[in-house]
Amino acid sequence: MENCQIIDRDTYLVVVNDNPTRRNALSAGLYAGLRAALAQAAAEPRIGAVVLTGAEGFFCAGGDLNLLMTAQTMSEDERRARIEDLADLIRAILDCPRPVIAAVEGGAAGAGFSLALACDLIIAAEDARFSASYVNAGLVPDGGLTGSLLGAVPPALAAELCLGGQPVAATRLHQIGAINAVVPAGGALAAAEAAAAQLARGPADSQASIKRLIAGGRRQLLDRQLEAEVAPMATALASAEAAEGIAAFLGKRAPDFAALRRRG
């Protein structure tokens, strides 16, 4: 499957986001592959967990800004459909009866951060960085990130991350309990696979019930935010701020949002 590998380890699956030339940005192949793996895990009792990771030392850069630039010419319905597709993928992770483990090397940015936080467990390299970087491109969070962050970190840190767009170290997130473990650089996947193998030796029905109960506690806030994020993100994708922010990123320059403010 293009941009996605599914590796069957017999008792668990490893899903590799394999789009390294785009820093493993989201792709149709990842959406299809991850959905297929989650469905397979739900259908086959031998599979005890799913590990999600990124190829070549980076988890996920979020949306592909080259593709997001095309949203400027999309209809509002098309923009909404794109946002809702990601929301459905987040729900699929939560709905899978098997534990889903994020193995994060390098970084998880934007919707990549959303993907990681949707997982049941997060194991990250000690030098990994997480960022809610939407604001840097003139966008707003999607993928339920506002809900997931509020469930994982103090509100002040959630505001700092989303409004400022600066990255936060995995070690800081681990200290406040937002991620499960930090390991030496290069070791996240091995640690996640060890955790998956251990989970796969446990009682499947009990684990499924526990996941359902925990996910149920998260879902009220997350579902509300998944829905609430659609309209502002659809508007932002077609905005002058997004045009400037994305063009600046692709042009490797600082965005001039101040000029847009002056124009009113």
Residue pairs with C-beta under 8 A, 6 or more apart in sequence:
1 29
1 32
1 33
1 36
2 27
2 28
2 29
3 17
3 18
3 19
3 27
3 28
3 29
3 30
3 33
4 15
4 16
4 17
4 18
4 27
4 29
4 30
4 32
4 33
4 34
5 14
5 15
5 16
5 18
5 33
5 55
6 13
6 14
6 15
6 16
6 33
6 36
6 37
6 40
7 13
7 14
7 15
7 16
9 193
9 196
9 197
10 46
11 46
11 47
11 48
11 49
11 196
11 197
11 200
11 201
12 47
12 48
12 49
12 50
12 51
12 193
12 196
12 197
12 199
12 200
13 37
13 40
13 41
13 47
13 49
13 50
13 51
14 50
14 51
14 53
14 189
14 193
14 196
15 33
15 34
15 37
15 50
15 51
15 52
15 53
16 53
16 54
16 55
17 24
17 30
17 52
17 53
17 54
17 55
17 59
17 60
18 24
18 29
18 54
18 55
19 25
19 27
19 29
19 30
19 55
20 54
20 55
20 56
20 58
22 61
22 64
22 66
23 58
23 60
23 61
24 54
24 55
24 56
24 58
24 59
24 60
24 61
24 112
25 60
25 61
25 62
25 63
25 64
25 65
26 60
26 62
26 63
26 64
26 86
26 111
26 112
27 64
31 85
31 89
34 52
34 89
34 92
34 93
35 89
35 92
37 50
38 50
38 92
38 93
38 95
38 96
38 98
38 100
40 47
41 47
41 49
41 50
41 96
41 97
41 98
42 96
42 97
42 98
45 204
47 98
47 200
48 98
48 99
48 196
48 197
48 199
48 200
48 201
48 202
48 204
48 207
49 98
49 99
49 100
49 101
49 195
49 196
49 199
49 200
50 96
50 98
50 99
50 100
50 101
50 196
51 100
51 101
51 102
51 103
51 189
51 192
51 193
51 196
52 100
52 101
52 102
52 103
52 115
52 119
53 59
53 102
53 103
53 104
53 105
53 188
53 189
53 192
54 60
54 104
54 105
54 106
54 112
57 105
57 106
57 186
58 105
58 106
58 107
59 102
59 103
59 104
59 105
59 106
59 107
59 108
59 112
59 115
59 116
59 128
60 108
60 109
60 111
60 112
60 115
60 116
61 107
61 109
61 110
61 112
62 109
62 110
62 111
62 112
62 113
62 114
62 133
62 134
63 110
63 111
65 137
65 246
65 249
65 250
66 250
68 137
68 139
68 237
68 242
68 246
69 243
69 246
69 247
69 250
71 78
71 79
71 82
71 237
71 238
71 242
72 237
72 238
72 242
72 243
74 82
74 237
74 238
76 234
76 238
79 233
79 234
79 237
79 238
80 230
80 231
80 234
82 237
83 142
83 229
83 230
83 233
83 234
84 230
86 111
86 114
86 142
86 143
87 142
87 143
87 144
87 226
87 227
87 229
87 230
89 115
89 143
90 114
90 115
90 118
90 143
90 144
90 222
90 226
91 223
91 226
93 100
93 115
93 118
93 119
94 118
94 215
94 218
94 219
94 222
95 215
96 211
97 204
97 207
97 208
97 211
97 212
98 204
98 207
98 208
98 211
99 120
99 121
99 196
99 199
99 207
99 211
100 118
100 119
100 120
100 121
101 119
101 120
101 121
101 122
101 123
101 192
101 195
101 196
102 108
102 115
102 116
102 119
102 121
102 122
102 123
102 124
102 192
103 123
103 124
103 188
103 189
103 191
103 192
103 193
104 116
104 122
104 123
104 124
104 125
104 128
104 130
104 170
104 179
104 188
105 124
105 125
105 128
105 185
105 186
105 188
105 189
106 125
106 128
106 129
107 128
107 129
107 130
107 131
107 167
108 115
108 116
108 128
108 130
108 131
109 130
109 131
109 133
109 167
110 131
110 132
110 133
110 134
110 141
111 142
111 143
111 145
113 130
113 131
113 132
113 145
114 141
114 142
114 143
114 144
114 145
114 148
115 143
116 122
116 130
117 144
117 145
117 148
117 149
117 152
118 143
118 144
118 148
120 211
120 214
121 180
121 192
121 195
122 178
122 179
122 180
122 181
123 179
123 180
123 181
123 182
123 183
123 188
123 191
123 192
123 195
124 130
124 170
124 173
124 174
124 179
124 181
124 182
124 183
124 188
125 170
125 182
125 183
125 184
125 185
125 186
125 187
125 188
126 170
126 171
126 182
126 183
126 184
126 185
127 169
127 170
127 185
128 169
128 170
128 182
128 188
129 167
129 168
129 169
129 170
130 167
130 168
130 170
130 173
131 161
131 165
131 166
131 167
131 168
132 141
132 145
132 149
132 161
132 162
132 165
133 165
133 167
134 140
134 141
134 142
134 145
134 162
134 165
135 162
135 163
135 164
135 165
136 165
136 245
136 249
136 255
137 242
137 245
137 246
137 249
137 255
138 236
138 239
138 240
138 241
138 242
138 243
138 244
138 245
138 246
138 255
138 257
139 233
139 236
139 237
139 241
139 242
139 245
140 229
140 232
140 233
140 236
141 162
141 229
141 233
142 229
142 230
142 233
143 226
143 229
144 222
144 225
144 226
144 229
145 162
145 225
145 229
146 158
146 162
146 225
146 228
146 229
147 218
147 221
147 222
147 223
147 224
147 225
147 226
148 218
148 222
148 225
149 157
149 158
149 161
149 162
150 158
150 221
150 225
151 218
151 221
151 222
152 173
152 178
153 161
153 173
153 176
153 178
154 176
157 168
157 176
160 166
161 168
170 179
170 182
171 182
173 179
174 180
174 181
174 182
181 191
183 190
183 191
199 207
236 242
240 260
241 257
241 260
244 255
244 256
244 257
244 259
244 260
245 255
245 257
247 255
248 254
248 255
248 256
249 255
